Amino acid sequence: MACPGRISPLRPRHCPAGSQTRPSPLTACWRSPPGRGVLTRELLTAFPTAEVAATDLNAAMVEFGARRTTGAAWQQADALHLPFGDKCFDLAVCQFGVMFFPDKPAAFREARRILAPEGRLLFSTWSTVGAHDFAAALTAGIERALPDDPLTFVTTVPHGYSDVGQVVADLAAAGLECLSAESVTLEGRSGSAADVAVGFCTGTPLRTAIENRGDLRA
Ligand SMILES: C[S@@+](CC[C@H](N)C(=O)[O-])C[C@H]1O[C@@H](n2cnc3c(N)ncnc32)[C@H](O)[C@@H]1O
């Protein structure tokens, strides 16, 4: 899902006094969360003269991304409380992060605050669990392992923000207009079912939920 479908050209812009980003001849893309730094690298390639700031809530993610993708200003930050001045950015991009924000309209309001009046916000969110074979297989396995009280994290958080009407309403609540929403289907591959299970169960917040129930290896 993306708003809007077209990215307008970046224009020269200066950050207001007191802002923590530097004025630059061509400012700037903000993107969060950076994860592995893949999107940050794409933005730097697409807009070689832009100043790019990359943030994530998780300091380890920021450290990892900063090592892999130089050229952006990396820093740990909560998307609900961004350490940037008002109207500093022409473009804000968030890849697979909004689903995790506890208050979506508040996060969108924050994006709006840092964007210039003609700025654009682009973000992606996953569809329902049923549309993702890996996630569907994982949740079926969890239901088998924990029949009395299956964990709902995967269904309700990463795959719990797929209703376009809800997203558009949250954007409107933040004073943003959705110019375009697009459904994209891509195919991913895994070396094995075990890789999928280990990745989800140990490399996502699902880990904490499983650990709270008992043995992660069960
Ligand atoms: C599924 S990962 C996506 C990472 C990366 N964008 C990618 O596409 O590979 C979700 C990310 O959201 C971050 N996140 C969760 N809540 C956040 C918040 N309130 N502010 C900023 N980042 C947050 C997590 O730390 C995590 O890195």
The ligand as a Gaussian input file, in Angstrom:
#p B3LYP/6-31G(d) Opt

LIG

0 1
 C        9.146000      -5.883000       9.958000
 S       10.446000      -4.812000      10.468000
 C       10.730000      -3.950000       8.955000
 C       12.164000      -3.530000       8.848000
 C       12.571000      -2.925000       7.490000
 N       11.851000      -1.698000       7.211000
 C       12.393000      -3.907000       6.370000
 O       11.515000      -3.697000       5.542000
 O       13.173000      -4.875000       6.313000
 C        9.576000      -3.657000      11.498000
 C       10.460000      -2.618000      12.135000
 O        9.633000      -1.657000      12.788000
 C       10.378000      -1.122000      13.867000
 N        9.454000      -0.406000      14.759000
 C        8.468000      -0.933000      15.522000
 N        7.844000       0.035000      16.223000
 C        8.442000       1.207000      15.901000
 C        8.255000       2.566000      16.320000
 N        7.307000       2.924000      17.200000
 N        9.065000       3.500000      15.777000
 C       10.020000       3.167000      14.881000
 N       10.250000       1.904000      14.444000
 C        9.471000       0.927000      14.954000
 C       11.022000      -2.357000      14.466000
 O       12.113000      -2.029000      15.311000
 C       11.429000      -3.135000      13.208000
 O       12.744000      -2.850000      12.819000

